[in-house]
Amino acid sequence: MNAQGTHTALHENIGSTVETETSMSNVFQLLAIGVISIVFATSSIASAQTYLSVDFPGATATTLSGGPNPEGTSVGTYTDTSGVTHGFVLTKKGIFTSLDVPGSTATTPNLIDPQGTIVGSYLDANNVSHGFILQRGNFTSVDFPGAAGTVLTAISPTGEMSGFTCVAASCVNGTFHSFVVSKNGGFTSFDPPGATSSNTAGVSPAGAVFGDYTDTSGVGHGFVLNHGAQPEEDERIAVRFFSLQQAVRMAVSGKIIDAKTIASLFWLEKKLTKIK
């Protein structure tokens, strides 16, 4: 190779080296920007997380149990200085309103739906638990036929309700059995296979009922009853039970697509994990 050829090859090699270094520099700059972006994104997410403590004025203990609904209204319970449990409604403006079923000794609202209907339970003067519905200012008691005690836990936007019955009239402890109430008022009791006790926690717009149960070995499990939306009077439905783990896998794989059902599954899984 002559001198001119050597000079040209050397020039090409230097140019290639410069281009390579420039490309690598650009890569490192992009990586740096990416890292900074991730840090900033993480910081933004962290700074966006805010916790608001909620306390009913003058109460010794406060619990939020349902909401907020699309109107920003939540429900919960508080304990007064005499140890009595009352319900309350909390608006998005931070206004509390005490809630007690007439004649009750304790009231526990469990959920408020998008229309503002509230469901829950209360104890009467004989320490018997009843479910209740508060709709447009009117209370309605709900009792599962023949049960010693009844609790309503949730209502879906379609009007289906979930709850459980109790062997002990007060429903404070003991054996429970799950049930759903159709929009037409029909009761259906159920327990997951192998359960000695079960109770529902909620029902999704798609008709998925979820909760927990205890098996014959005394071990607690979550469950999802995926029976679809409530049928009309002349329709029949097939009931299938899934363990919480199976239902979560179904949600991850895309077999369950209802957003609220998926959110409820992961919420229940997280809650039960904390208990364990």
C-alpha positions as CSV (number, residue, x, y, z in Angstrom):
1,M,0.0,0.0,0.0
2,N,1.4,3.4,-1.0
3,A,1.7,6.4,1.3
4,Q,-1.5,8.0,-0.1
5,G,-3.3,4.7,0.5
6,T,-2.0,4.4,4.0
7,H,-3.0,8.0,4.7
8,T,-6.5,7.4,3.3
9,A,-6.9,4.1,5.4
10,L,-5.7,5.9,8.5
11,H,-8.1,8.8,7.8
12,E,-10.9,6.3,7.4
13,N,-9.9,4.4,10.6
14,I,-9.8,7.7,12.6
15,G,-13.1,8.7,11.1
16,S,-14.6,5.4,12.1
17,T,-13.2,5.7,15.6
18,V,-14.6,9.2,15.9
19,E,-18.0,8.0,14.7
20,T,-17.9,5.1,17.1
21,E,-17.0,7.3,20.0
22,T,-19.7,9.8,19.0
23,S,-22.3,7.0,18.8
24,M,-21.2,5.5,22.1
25,S,-21.4,9.0,23.6
26,N,-24.9,9.4,22.3
27,V,-25.8,6.0,23.7
28,F,-24.5,7.0,27.1
29,Q,-26.3,10.3,26.9
30,L,-29.5,8.5,26.1
31,L,-29.0,6.1,28.9
32,A,-28.2,8.9,31.3
33,I,-31.4,10.7,30.2
34,G,-33.3,7.5,30.6
35,V,-32.0,7.0,34.1
36,I,-32.8,10.6,35.0
37,S,-36.2,10.2,33.5
38,I,-36.9,7.1,35.5
39,V,-35.7,8.8,38.7
40,F,-37.9,11.8,38.0
41,A,-40.8,9.6,37.1
42,T,-40.3,7.6,40.3
43,S,-40.0,10.9,42.3
44,S,-43.2,12.2,40.6
45,I,-45.1,9.0,41.5
46,A,-43.8,9.1,45.0
47,S,-44.7,12.8,45.4
48,A,-48.2,12.2,44.0
49,Q,-49.0,9.7,46.8
50,T,-50.8,11.4,49.6
51,Y,-52.4,10.0,52.7
52,L,-55.3,11.6,54.3
53,S,-56.2,10.7,57.9
54,V,-60.0,10.5,58.5
55,D,-61.4,10.9,62.0
56,F,-65.0,11.5,62.9
57,P,-65.1,14.6,65.2
58,G,-65.0,13.5,68.9
59,A,-64.8,9.8,68.1
60,T,-62.5,7.4,69.9
61,A,-62.0,5.3,66.7
62,T,-62.9,5.7,63.0
63,T,-63.1,3.3,60.1
64,L,-63.7,3.9,56.4
65,S,-65.5,1.0,54.8
66,G,-66.9,2.0,51.5
67,G,-66.4,4.6,48.7
68,P,-65.8,7.1,47.5
69,N,-68.4,6.7,44.9
70,P,-68.3,8.9,41.7
71,E,-69.8,11.7,43.7
72,G,-66.9,11.5,46.1
73,T,-69.0,10.2,49.0
74,S,-67.7,7.6,51.4
75,V,-69.2,5.7,54.4
76,G,-67.7,4.2,57.5
77,T,-68.1,3.7,61.3
78,Y,-67.0,5.5,64.4
79,T,-67.1,4.7,68.1
80,D,-68.3,7.3,70.5
81,T,-67.0,7.9,74.0
82,S,-69.6,5.5,75.4
83,G,-68.3,2.7,73.2
84,V,-71.3,2.7,70.8
85,T,-70.7,2.1,67.1
86,H,-72.4,4.5,64.7
87,G,-72.3,4.8,60.9
88,F,-71.4,8.0,59.0
89,V,-71.4,9.5,55.6
90,L,-68.5,11.7,54.4
91,T,-68.8,14.0,51.4
92,K,-66.0,15.0,49.1
93,K,-66.1,18.4,50.8
94,G,-65.2,16.8,54.1
95,I,-68.7,17.1,55.7
96,F,-69.5,14.2,58.2
97,T,-73.1,13.1,58.9
98,S,-73.8,10.5,61.5
99,L,-75.9,7.6,60.4
100,D,-78.0,5.3,62.6
101,V,-80.8,2.9,61.7
102,P,-83.8,3.9,63.8
103,G,-84.0,1.8,67.0
104,S,-80.5,0.3,66.5
105,T,-77.8,-0.1,69.1
106,A,-75.0,-0.2,66.5
107,T,-74.9,0.6,62.8
108,T,-72.3,-0.4,60.3
109,P,-72.5,0.9,56.7
110,N,-70.4,-1.3,54.4
111,L,-70.7,0.2,50.9
112,I,-72.2,3.2,49.0
113,D,-73.0,2.7,45.3
114,P,-72.8,5.2,42.4
115,Q,-76.5,6.1,42.9
116,G,-75.9,6.8,46.6
117,T,-77.6,3.7,48.0
118,I,-75.9,2.5,51.2
119,V,-76.0,-1.1,52.5
120,G,-74.7,-2.5,55.7
121,S,-75.9,-4.1,59.0
122,Y,-77.2,-3.0,62.4
123,L,-77.9,-4.5,65.8
124,D,-81.4,-4.2,67.3
125,A,-82.3,-3.9,71.0
126,N,-82.1,-7.7,71.3
127,N,-78.6,-7.8,69.9
128,V,-79.8,-9.4,66.6
129,S,-78.0,-8.4,63.4
130,H,-80.0,-7.3,60.4
131,G,-79.0,-6.1,57.0
132,F,-80.2,-2.7,55.9
133,I,-80.6,-0.6,52.7
134,L,-80.6,3.2,52.9
135,Q,-82.1,4.6,49.6
136,R,-83.3,8.2,49.1
137,G,-83.5,8.7,52.9
138,N,-85.5,5.5,53.6
139,F,-84.3,2.5,55.6
140,T,-85.2,-1.0,54.7
141,S,-84.3,-4.0,56.8
142,V,-83.1,-7.2,55.0
143,D,-83.1,-10.6,56.7
144,F,-82.2,-13.9,55.1
145,P,-85.2,-16.2,55.7
146,G,-84.7,-18.4,58.8
147,A,-81.3,-17.0,59.6
148,A,-80.4,-16.1,63.2
149,G,-78.5,-13.0,62.0
150,T,-77.9,-11.2,58.6
151,V,-75.3,-8.8,57.3
152,L,-75.3,-7.1,53.9
153,T,-71.8,-6.4,52.6
154,A,-72.2,-4.8,49.1
155,I,-74.5,-3.8,46.2
156,S,-73.5,-3.7,42.6
157,P,-74.6,-1.0,40.1
158,T,-77.1,-3.5,38.7
159,G,-78.8,-3.9,42.1
160,E,-77.4,-7.4,43.1
161,M,-76.4,-7.5,46.8
162,S,-74.1,-9.8,48.7
163,G,-74.0,-10.7,52.3
164,F,-73.8,-13.5,54.8
165,T,-75.9,-15.2,57.5
166,C,-74.7,-16.0,61.0
167,V,-75.3,-18.8,63.4
168,A,-74.9,-16.4,66.3
169,A,-77.7,-13.7,66.1
170,S,-75.2,-10.8,66.7
171,C,-72.9,-11.9,63.9
172,V,-69.9,-10.9,66.0
173,N,-68.3,-14.4,65.6
174,G,-69.1,-18.0,64.9
175,T,-70.1,-19.7,61.6
176,F,-71.1,-17.7,58.6
177,H,-72.7,-18.6,55.2
178,S,-72.6,-16.5,52.1
179,F,-75.6,-15.3,50.0
180,V,-76.5,-13.1,47.2
181,V,-79.8,-11.2,46.6
182,S,-81.0,-10.7,43.0
183,K,-82.3,-7.3,41.8
184,N,-85.7,-8.9,42.1
185,G,-85.3,-9.8,45.8
186,G,-84.5,-13.5,45.4
187,F,-82.1,-15.0,48.0
188,T,-79.4,-17.6,47.1
189,S,-77.2,-19.1,49.8
190,F,-73.9,-20.8,49.0
191,D,-70.6,-21.9,50.4
192,P,-67.5,-22.8,48.4
193,P,-66.8,-26.5,48.2
194,G,-65.1,-27.8,51.4
195,A,-66.0,-24.7,53.4
196,T,-67.2,-24.8,57.0
197,S,-67.8,-21.1,57.1
198,S,-67.8,-18.3,54.4
199,N,-68.7,-14.7,54.0
200,T,-68.8,-12.4,51.0
201,A,-66.9,-9.1,50.8
202,G,-68.4,-7.7,47.6
203,V,-70.0,-8.2,44.2
204,S,-68.7,-6.6,40.9
205,P,-70.8,-5.1,38.1
206,A,-70.2,-8.2,36.1
207,G,-71.7,-10.4,38.9
208,A,-68.5,-11.8,40.3
209,V,-68.9,-12.4,44.1
210,F,-65.8,-12.5,46.2
211,G,-65.0,-13.1,49.8
212,D,-63.2,-15.6,52.1
213,Y,-63.9,-19.0,53.6
214,T,-62.5,-21.5,56.1
215,D,-61.9,-25.1,55.2
216,T,-62.2,-28.2,57.3
217,S,-58.6,-27.8,58.5
218,G,-59.3,-24.3,59.8
219,V,-57.3,-22.7,57.0
220,G,-58.6,-19.4,55.5
221,H,-58.9,-18.9,51.7
222,G,-60.2,-16.2,49.4
223,F,-62.8,-17.1,46.8
224,V,-64.5,-15.8,43.7
225,L,-67.9,-16.9,42.5
226,N,-68.0,-16.1,38.9
227,H,-71.7,-16.5,38.0
228,G,-72.2,-13.5,35.6
229,A,-74.8,-10.8,35.9
230,Q,-78.1,-11.7,37.5
231,P,-80.5,-13.5,35.1
232,E,-84.0,-12.6,34.2
233,E,-86.8,-14.8,35.8
234,D,-86.8,-17.3,32.9
235,E,-83.0,-17.7,32.6
236,R,-80.7,-20.1,34.4
237,I,-77.1,-19.7,35.3
238,A,-74.2,-22.1,35.8
239,V,-72.3,-21.6,39.0
240,R,-68.5,-22.2,39.1
241,F,-66.2,-21.7,42.0
242,F,-62.6,-20.6,41.8
243,S,-59.9,-20.2,44.5
244,L,-58.5,-16.7,44.9
245,Q,-55.2,-17.9,43.4
246,Q,-57.0,-19.4,40.3
247,A,-59.0,-16.2,39.8
248,V,-55.9,-14.0,40.1
249,R,-54.1,-16.1,37.4
250,M,-57.3,-15.8,35.3
251,A,-57.1,-12.1,35.6
252,V,-53.4,-12.0,34.7
253,S,-53.9,-14.2,31.7
254,G,-56.8,-12.1,30.4
255,K,-59.6,-14.6,31.1
256,I,-61.2,-12.1,33.4
257,I,-61.5,-8.7,31.8
258,D,-63.9,-6.7,34.0
259,A,-61.8,-3.9,35.5
260,K,-63.6,-3.7,38.8
261,T,-63.5,-7.5,39.3
262,I,-59.7,-7.5,38.6
263,A,-59.2,-4.6,41.0
264,S,-61.3,-6.4,43.7
265,L,-59.2,-9.6,43.2
266,F,-55.9,-7.9,43.7
267,W,-57.3,-5.9,46.7
268,L,-58.5,-9.1,48.3
269,E,-55.2,-10.9,47.6
270,K,-53.3,-8.1,49.2
271,K,-55.6,-8.0,52.2
272,L,-55.4,-11.7,52.9
273,T,-51.6,-11.6,52.4
274,K,-51.3,-9.0,55.1
275,I,-53.5,-11.1,57.5
276,K,-51.2,-14.1,57.0
